[in-house]
Amino acid sequence: MRNTFFVYRILRLEGEIIEIIGEIVGCLGVKSANCERATELIDRLTNHQTELTPLILKKHPEIVDVVRKVWN
């Protein structure tokens, strides 16, 4: 039961991070840039940085790509 809870928590975290990444990409579009909202989303993403595992980053390389583009 404990293992099931852990797996559910990780999957939920993955979904939330992918959702945040998608919103960041949408907020930083050329035609409809919303930097204020993107900043809020980046703050939410940094709150999850301790929970990011190498497996999540390997499964979703777009996380690394978006963060690299935002920070540069």
C-alpha positions in Angstrom: 0.0 0.0 0.0 2.8 2.4 0.8 4.5 1.7 -2.5 1.3 2.5 -4.3 1.0 5.8 -2.5 4.6 6.7 -3.5 3.9 5.8 -7.2 0.7 7.8 -7.2 2.5 10.8 -5.7 5.3 10.7 -8.3 2.8 10.4 -11.2 0.8 13.3 -9.8 4.1 15.4 -9.5 5.0 14.5 -13.1 1.6 15.7 -14.3 1.8 18.9 -12.4 5.3 19.7 -13.7 4.4 18.9 -17.3 1.4 21.2 -16.9 3.5 24.0 -15.5 6.0 23.6 -18.4 3.2 23.8 -21.0 1.9 26.9 -19.4 5.3 28.5 -19.4 5.8 27.8 -23.1 2.3 29.3 -23.8 3.0 32.4 -21.7 6.3 33.1 -23.5 4.9 33.0 -27.1 5.8 35.7 -29.5 2.3 37.0 -30.1 1.0 36.7 -26.6 3.8 37.1 -24.1 2.7 37.2 -20.4 5.9 37.5 -18.5 4.2 38.1 -15.2 2.4 34.8 -15.4 5.5 33.0 -16.6 7.4 34.3 -13.5 4.7 32.9 -11.3 4.9 29.5 -13.0 8.7 29.5 -12.7 8.3 30.1 -9.0 5.9 27.2 -8.8 8.4 25.0 -10.7 11.3 26.0 -8.4 9.2 24.9 -5.4 9.2 21.4 -7.0 13.0 21.3 -7.7 13.8 19.1 -4.7 11.2 16.6 -5.9 12.4 16.3 -9.4 14.2 12.9 -9.9 16.6 12.0 -12.7 13.9 9.5 -14.0 11.3 12.3 -14.4 13.9 14.4 -16.3 14.8 11.5 -18.5 11.2 10.7 -19.3 10.4 14.4 -20.0 13.4 16.1 -21.6 11.2 19.1 -22.5 11.5 20.1 -18.8 15.3 20.5 -19.2 14.9 22.3 -22.5 12.4 24.8 -21.3 14.3 25.5 -18.1 17.5 26.0 -20.1 15.8 28.4 -22.4 14.2 30.4 -19.6 17.4 30.7 -17.6 19.6 31.8 -20.5 
